[in-house]
Each structure stands twice: as structure tokens, then as C-alpha cells.
Amino acid sequence: MAQRLLVVVLNTPLENAAAPLAQAAVAAAMGTTTEVVFTGDSGVIAVAGAAAGESAGDGTDRSLHDLIHDAAQAGVVFRMCSPAVARFGDDLIAEIREVVGAAWLVSRVMDPETVTLTY
């Protein structure tokens, strides 16, 4: 059984991002090492202020950023890919632990101990 879950958020717009983020939070709460990487068009989610203005979509008044914060508290490690930083800027939410490049992403995806979900 895989030891790590990697959630690659690539083409998911802000209004649809709650589901993969909630799944990551559940995986972390279940004890799975869980990482989320924002890349491509979805890099905007990690820009400061963007997720704060979007509903978490869970029937509460919480924002998408609240969901990200809760997932980080549950143990999810959030990263941003360097091309997305080049595209959207480096004013990122505090939950982004690291900016990574293609080599990091490819090495994680190819690791036999990692299951990758892409959104």
C-alpha cells in the first residue's frame, strides 16, 4: 500500500477546488502523508487573497482559504510549482511551505510509494 498521497491541483478553478482540498484533509486526518501541489491554472488558488474570496462550498460561511488552513492543520503539506509562481507572482498564502520545480514533481509522481490524484 502506498505511503503518500500527492494531490496535483492543475486545472481546477477556484469554485471547484474544495473537493480535492477536502479529500487531502481527510487523507491527512487518516494518517496518510499528504501533499498538495498547486500548478498550472490552479496556481491562482495559492495567491494571497484569492481563496479568501471563494466559498468553501460546504454549506458554511467558511472560505476556501479556511479549508486550506484546516487541511494544513491536519497535516497536509502545500506546495506551489515554480512556473505558477512565475505566472501569478510570489505573494502566496502562508500555508505554502515550498516552491518546487518539475524535477521535484516528477520524482514524487514516479515514487512507487506515492498515489497521485490530479484535478
C-alpha positions in Angstrom: 0.0 0.0 0.0 1.2 3.5 -0.8 2.6 5.6 2.0 2.0 9.0 0.4 -0.9 10.8 -1.3 0.1 13.6 -3.8 -2.8 15.8 -4.9 -1.9 17.8 -8.0 -4.3 20.7 -8.5 -3.7 21.7 -12.1 -6.8 22.7 -14.0 -9.3 23.3 -11.1 -10.8 26.7 -10.9 -11.3 28.4 -7.5 -15.0 27.5 -7.4 -14.3 23.8 -7.8 -11.2 23.5 -5.6 -13.0 22.5 -2.3 -13.4 18.8 -3.2 -9.7 17.9 -3.8 -8.7 20.0 -0.8 -11.2 18.3 1.5 -10.0 14.9 0.2 -6.5 15.8 1.1 -7.5 16.9 4.6 -9.4 13.6 5.1 -6.3 11.6 3.9 -4.1 13.5 6.3 -6.5 13.0 9.2 -6.4 9.3 8.4 -2.7 9.3 9.0 -1.6 9.4 5.3 1.4 11.6 4.4 -0.4 14.1 2.2 0.9 16.8 -0.1 -0.9 19.2 -2.4 0.8 21.0 -5.3 -0.8 23.9 -7.0 0.3 24.2 -10.6 -0.9 25.4 -14.0 -4.1 27.5 -14.0 -4.8 26.4 -10.4 -1.8 28.2 -9.2 -4.0 31.2 -8.6 -5.6 29.4 -5.7 -2.4 29.9 -3.7 -2.1 33.6 -4.4 -2.8 35.6 -1.2 -6.4 36.8 -1.1 -7.8 34.6 -4.0 -9.0 31.7 -1.9 -10.2 34.0 0.9 -12.9 35.4 -1.5 -14.2 32.0 -2.5 -16.7 29.9 -0.6 -15.5 26.6 0.8 -18.7 25.2 -0.7 -19.5 23.2 2.4 -22.7 24.9 3.4 -21.0 27.2 5.9 -19.7 30.7 5.7 -16.1 29.5 5.6 -13.8 30.4 2.7 -11.7 28.2 0.5 -8.7 29.6 2.4 -10.2 28.4 5.7 -10.4 24.9 4.1 -6.7 25.2 3.1 -5.8 26.4 6.6 -7.7 23.5 8.2 -6.1 21.0 5.9 -2.6 22.3 6.8 -3.5 22.0 10.5 -4.5 18.4 9.8 -1.0 17.8 8.3 -1.4 18.4 4.6 1.8 20.0 3.1 1.1 22.6 0.5 3.5 23.4 -2.3 3.4 25.7 -5.4 5.2 24.9 -8.6 7.7 27.5 -9.8 6.1 28.1 -13.2 2.9 29.1 -11.4 4.8 31.5 -9.2 6.3 33.0 -12.4 2.8 33.4 -13.8 0.9 34.5 -10.8 3.5 36.1 -8.5 5.1 35.2 -5.2 2.5 36.8 -2.9 1.4 33.4 -1.6 -0.8 32.2 1.3 1.1 31.3 4.4 0.2 27.6 4.1 2.6 27.2 1.1 5.6 25.5 2.6 7.8 25.4 -0.5 8.0 26.3 -4.2 9.1 23.3 -6.2 10.1 22.6 -9.8 9.4 20.0 -12.4 12.1 17.6 -11.1 10.5 17.5 -7.6 7.1 16.8 -9.1 8.3 14.1 -11.5 10.3 12.4 -8.7 7.2 12.3 -6.4 4.9 11.1 -9.1 7.3 8.3 -10.1 7.8 7.2 -6.5 6.2 3.7 -6.1 5.2 4.7 -2.5 3.0 7.6 -3.8 -0.5 7.6 -5.2 -1.2 10.7 -7.3 -4.6 12.3 -7.8 -4.8 15.0 -10.4 -7.5 17.6 -10.6 
